[in-house]
Amino acid sequence: MTPNSKQDLRTPYAKVHGLGSARSGTEHFWYQRLTALANVPLTLFIVGLVVALHGETYDSVRATLGSMPVALALLAFTVTGLWHMRLGMQTIIEDYVHGELLKYFALTLNMFIPAALGIACVFAVMKMALSA
């Protein structure tokens, strides 16, 4: 490499095969940090809500959870929490599962399980909010 040439940090194997950065790691990193940041106030709100509803009657709890602001907070908590979970599990699977078939299967499940949980949670919250 000459002193005036552009510095290249790729390995010789990557240079030969044209392999380089997939340019998707930064986006994944930021989504995980943003969902974590969103989950902090939402988790504090949910914990405060559970503490405030402790000892209340069933009808009172159902009415509180069915109110629109609380239902929206529950939906936001569900969506950001499941998205954060999916991103974290994707990183773990990619780093620690070494068999290609098992990795493919685990990554596929990592897409469908949070989606199924999200649909069930959204249905439950909407049913409670719309029937209150």
N, C-alpha and C positions, 0 to 999 in steps of 0.2 A: 504494500500500500504506500503510495507516495504521500508526502506531507500535504499536498494540495488536494488530494482526492477526498471524496466524501467518506466519512467513517461508517463502516458497515459492521454491525454487531452480530450478524447471522453466522451460524456455523458453516463450515465448508460443505457439509451434507445439504444444508438448506439452500446454499447458493447453487449447487448443482441441480437440485430438484425444484428450484423455484419456490421453496416453502418459506413462508414468513409469517408475520403476525396475521391472525384472522381478523383483527380489529374489532372484536366484539367483547373483549374482556372489560374494557372501560365502561361500556354501556351496562353490562351486568353488574359491575362494581357499584356504579351510581344508583341503579335501581334498588340494589340491596340496601344501600345507605339511606336512600329516600324513604323506602318502606319502613326501615327501622326508625327513622326520625318521625314518621307519621304515626307509628305504633306507640310512641312514648305518651303523648297526650291522650290518645284513644284508650290505652290500657289504664292510665290513671283515672280517666272518666268511668270506665267499666268497673274498676275496683271500687271507686267511690260510690257508684250506683248500687253495687251489690251490698256494700256496707250500709248504705242509706235504706235499702229495702229489707234488711235483716229484721225479722220479726213482724213484717207487714202481712196482711191477709192476702190470700190468693187473688181476689178480685182487685185489690189495690196494686199488687205487683203486675198483674196483667194489664191494668189500665196504664200504669207508668210505662211498661215496655211497649205498649201499643201506641203511645204518643209519637207524633211524627218526628220531633227532634231526637228522641231516644232511639227510635227505629232507624233513623239515618245514621246515627253514631254507631249502632250495632252493625249496620250494613258496611259502613266504612271500616270498622274494626275487622270484620270478617274478610272483606276483600283484601285489605292491606296485609293482614296477618297471613292469609293463605298464599298470597303472592310472595311475601317474604319467606315463608316456609318452602315454597317451591324453588325459589332461587338458591336458598341455602342448601337444600337437599341436592340440587343439581350440581353444585360445587363439590359436595361430599362424594356423590356418585362418580363424577368425572375424575376426582383425585384418587379415590380409594378402591374403586371396582375395576379390576384389571381384565377380566374376561370380556371380550367384545360382545358376545351374545347376552351375557348377564347384564352388562352395562346398558345395552340397547333396551333390554326388557325393563330394567330399573328406571331408565330415563322416560320410557313410555308410561310406566305406572306413575312416575312423578308428574306427568302432565294430567293424567286422568283422575287420580285420587283427589288432589286439591280442587279440581273442577267439580267433581261429584259432591265433595263436602261443601263447596261454595254454593252449589245449586240447592242443596238441602237446607243450608243455613238461610239463604235468601228467601226460600219458600217459607220457612218457619217464621222468619221476622215479618215478611209481608202478610202472611196469614194472620199473625197476631195484630199487626198494625191496621189491617183493613177490617178486621172483625171487632175491633174495640169500640 
